Amino acid sequence: MKVIFLFNHKGGVSKTTTAFNMGWMLAEQGHKTLIVDADTQCNLTALVLDYNSVEDIEDYYARNPGCDLSTGLEPVMSGSNIGLQPGQPSPTSNQNLFIYCGNLALSEVETQISVALTTAQKLRVMINIPGSIGKLLRLTAEKLDFDYIIIDMSPSVGALNECLLMSSDYFIVPTCPDFFCAQAIKSLSKILPKWNQDVQPFRAENIDYPLPSNSPKFLGFISQRYRPRNGAPVKSFQKWIDTIKTTVNSQLIPELSPLDMTVKLQDFQACVSGNDPYNLVNVADFNSLIAQSQQHNVPVFALSDDQIEQAGVILNTMKKNRDDFHHVFSTLASEIHKLTERVK
């Protein structure tokens, strides 16, 4: 079982769409997969289950106890002696894909995690809180025999994301081609080493729910949300893709390598077909298809011809875009599998 965290503290880089499409494709390729909504806005939950109001989602929680993260963490957050129990993720229309729902109450969980990270050494009663969310996911995966856990997150550098990333085996950074995303990569070069140091006390073996002793490894970044022309990004977008690629290799990798927080370049190149170091894949922005995907609660590449026609678009063009999207995510999923099998 492998835990992969999709992390970028900049918003608007399609983390949720990527988590859904990548998780679905891994499931389609035969890997039993759990996608996890760790965003307090619950966008992944709404997308997959087609719930668009707080009332709808709350009703779903009531009818499906144990389906959401905050409920699963309640024993630890309340100081109960019951201990963590495996969750009850919800099935999707893909028989190999399940979702562990988000909850607005995760914002309260984040507050407790934040306090625990700074005071647990003095208040031992809080020592198990930082590692509890990772342990909950692994307990759930072990009980239900998942091959992959894909975690979607909020765009922040808060305590919840810190503990989720440090509980993971691997992480991927989705990016979009603009100045702010390039700056975000620079800041990650400082944030991630600090997080790795901050959680050292919570890796101790005498804790009930310790964080993993091994640091998570950076698998690479995804370039997406660019406008294509003749099969490649237009010039203005390519400029920022190149800038992000350079920043990853000149700033992020040198900071992560000494901490064993990145896959080695030779391993990456042995598993990933592209020529750009640490650039996992390029995903063009097919806006009309993504809108249809959200309407029908399936990935872009799973849209039927009838569903595309309902959008009132030129069918042949959209069919080609859909098939291109399928190829992109099929390649991404298979190469991620090869890379995580190679680097354990």
KALINFEN-V332379 format. One line per field, one symbol per residue. ss: DSSP state (H for helix, E for strand, C for the rest). A space follows every 10 residues. Layout:
ss: ???
This chain:
ss: CEEEEECCCC CCCCHHHHHH HHHHHHHHCC CCEEEEEECC CCHHHHHHHC CCCHHHHHHH HHHCCCCEHH HHHHHHHCCC CCCCCCCCCE ECCCCCEEEE ECCCCHHHHH HHHHHHHHHC CCCHHHCCHH HHHHHHHHHH HHHHCCCEEE EEECCCCCHH HHHHHHCCCE EEEEEECCHH HHHHHHHHHH HHHHHHHHCH HHHCCCCCCC CCCCCCEEEE EEEEEECEEC CEECHHHHHH HHHHHHHHHH HHHHHHHCCC CECCHHHHHH HCCCCCCCEE EEEECCHHHH HHHHHHCCCH HHCCHHHHHC CCCCHHHHHH HHHHHHHHHH HHHHHHHHHH HHCC
